[in-house]
């Protein structure tokens, strides 16, 4: 059975820039992993003006679904082209649950919190693909 990989990455402020999720999904499938991407379920929330996003889904319910998905995964990949509170919280949660964690970030001077909660840190998607080839 394929290992499940939760895709974590910034949404707020990047609502129209979620192409990285498709790229990660395609890579994961190519190497025999099962991607779990909460964006597939949540993208409908980000239509319309930002002040209306949370009227339909209380934040607690939204977060609980993501945490349940993380619990059901073997690995979490955190894509961090910039800081994201949600992504950092998901990374921390996954590590506390004993999941393997990989961070993809080209940011300079990553927080010690990100480094300490990542089993591996790579700078680019290409480096991440190299890890996939090696079977994480």
QUIPE-V114254 format. One record per residue. RES is the residue in one small letter. PSI is psi in whole degrees, -180 to 180 (999 if undefined). OMEGA is omega in radians with two decimals (999 if undefined). D_FIRST is the distance of its C-alpha to the first C-alpha in Angstrom with 2 decimals. Layout:
BEGIN
res={RES & RES}
psi={PSI & PSI}
omega={OMEGA & OMEGA}
d_first={D_FIRST & D_FIRST}
END
This chain:
BEGIN
res={x & x & x & x & x & x & x & x & x & x & x & x & x & x & x & x & x & x & x & x & x & x & x & x & x & x & x & x & x & x & x & x & x & x & x & x & x & x & x & x & x & x & x & x & x & x & x & x & x & x & x & x & x & x & x & x & x & x & x & x & x & x & x & x & x & x & x & x & x & x & x & x & x & x & x & x & x & x & x & x & x & x & x & x & x & x & x & x & x & x & x & x & x & x & x & x & x & x & x & x & x & x & x & x & x & x & x & x & x & x & x & x & x & x & x & x & x & x & x & x & x & x & x & x & x & x & x & x & x & x & x & x & x & x & x & x}
psi={138 & 142 & 141 & 135 & 119 & 127 & 116 & 138 & 165 & 140 & -54 & 125 & -9 & 27 & -32 & 10 & 57 & 17 & -32 & -31 & -41 & -43 & -45 & -43 & -48 & -42 & -47 & -45 & -43 & -33 & 15 & 17 & 159 & 107 & 140 & 110 & 108 & -20 & -34 & -36 & -32 & -13 & -28 & -23 & -25 & 26 & 146 & -175 & 145 & -34 & -10 & -6 & -43 & 7 & -34 & -23 & 113 & 139 & -38 & -45 & -42 & -49 & -43 & -37 & -43 & -43 & -38 & -41 & -43 & -43 & -32 & 0 & 163 & -31 & 146 & 129 & 122 & 113 & 118 & 80 & -18 & 167 & 143 & 119 & -47 & -44 & -43 & -40 & -41 & -40 & -48 & -48 & -46 & -45 & -40 & -25 & 6 & 19 & 153 & 138 & 137 & 131 & 133 & 110 & 130 & 4 & 142 & 148 & 56 & 145 & 142 & -28 & -40 & -47 & -45 & -26 & 12 & 127 & -34 & 145 & 126 & 156 & -26 & 165 & -36 & -43 & -37 & -42 & -38 & -40 & -42 & -40 & -34 & 1 & 43 & 999}
omega={-3.10 & 3.04 & 3.13 & -3.11 & 3.09 & 3.11 & -3.14 & 3.12 & -3.08 & 3.04 & -3.10 & -3.10 & 3.12 & -3.04 & -3.12 & -3.10 & -3.10 & -3.12 & -3.13 & -3.14 & 3.10 & 3.14 & 3.12 & 3.13 & -3.13 & 3.12 & -3.11 & 3.13 & -3.13 & -3.09 & 2.99 & 3.09 & 3.08 & -3.14 & 3.01 & -3.05 & -3.13 & 3.12 & -3.14 & -3.14 & -2.94 & -3.01 & 3.14 & -3.14 & -2.99 & 3.04 & -3.13 & -3.09 & -3.09 & -3.10 & 3.13 & -3.02 & -2.99 & 3.10 & -3.07 & -3.11 & 3.09 & -3.10 & -3.12 & 3.13 & 3.14 & -3.11 & -3.13 & 3.11 & 3.13 & -3.13 & 3.09 & 3.07 & 3.14 & 3.13 & -3.13 & -3.12 & 3.07 & -3.00 & 2.98 & 3.00 & -3.14 & 3.09 & -3.06 & 3.03 & 3.06 & 3.14 & 3.12 & -3.14 & -3.11 & -3.14 & 3.12 & 3.11 & 3.12 & 3.10 & 3.13 & -3.12 & 3.14 & -3.12 & 3.12 & 3.11 & 3.07 & 3.14 & 3.00 & -3.09 & 3.11 & 3.10 & 3.06 & -3.09 & 3.05 & 3.14 & 3.05 & 3.08 & 3.07 & 3.10 & 3.05 & 3.11 & 3.13 & -3.13 & -3.09 & -3.10 & 3.11 & 3.05 & 3.09 & 3.02 & 3.05 & -3.05 & -3.01 & 3.04 & 3.12 & 3.10 & 3.08 & 3.11 & 3.08 & 3.07 & 3.13 & 3.12 & -3.14 & -3.12 & 3.07 & 999}
d_first={0.00 & 3.81 & 6.54 & 9.06 & 12.51 & 15.68 & 18.47 & 21.78 & 25.11 & 28.68 & 29.67 & 33.19 & 35.63 & 33.06 & 32.41 & 33.19 & 31.43 & 27.71 & 27.01 & 25.10 & 22.26 & 21.96 & 22.10 & 19.38 & 17.12 & 17.89 & 17.30 & 13.90 & 12.78 & 14.70 & 12.83 & 9.24 & 8.93 & 9.13 & 12.80 & 14.48 & 18.15 & 20.79 & 23.34 & 22.09 & 23.19 & 26.14 & 27.87 & 30.20 & 31.74 & 33.15 & 35.46 & 39.13 & 41.03 & 39.33 & 41.55 & 39.94 & 36.24 & 35.97 & 38.20 & 35.41 & 32.78 & 33.99 & 32.55 & 31.37 & 29.17 & 27.88 & 26.97 & 25.43 & 22.89 & 21.89 & 21.75 & 19.55 & 17.08 & 17.30 & 16.78 & 13.44 & 12.24 & 11.47 & 13.93 & 17.06 & 18.89 & 22.53 & 24.56 & 28.19 & 30.83 & 33.13 & 33.14 & 31.41 & 31.89 & 28.78 & 26.53 & 28.17 & 27.76 & 24.02 & 23.73 & 25.81 & 23.91 & 20.49 & 22.15 & 23.87 & 20.63 & 19.38 & 16.94 & 16.93 & 19.36 & 20.53 & 23.72 & 24.92 & 28.68 & 31.79 & 34.03 & 36.60 & 37.07 & 33.84 & 34.48 & 33.96 & 31.87 & 29.34 & 29.39 & 29.16 & 26.08 & 24.20 & 22.43 & 23.17 & 25.65 & 25.98 & 28.76 & 27.44 & 24.59 & 25.13 & 24.66 & 21.41 & 20.24 & 21.39 & 19.15 & 16.11 & 17.35 & 17.54 & 13.93 & 15.48}
END
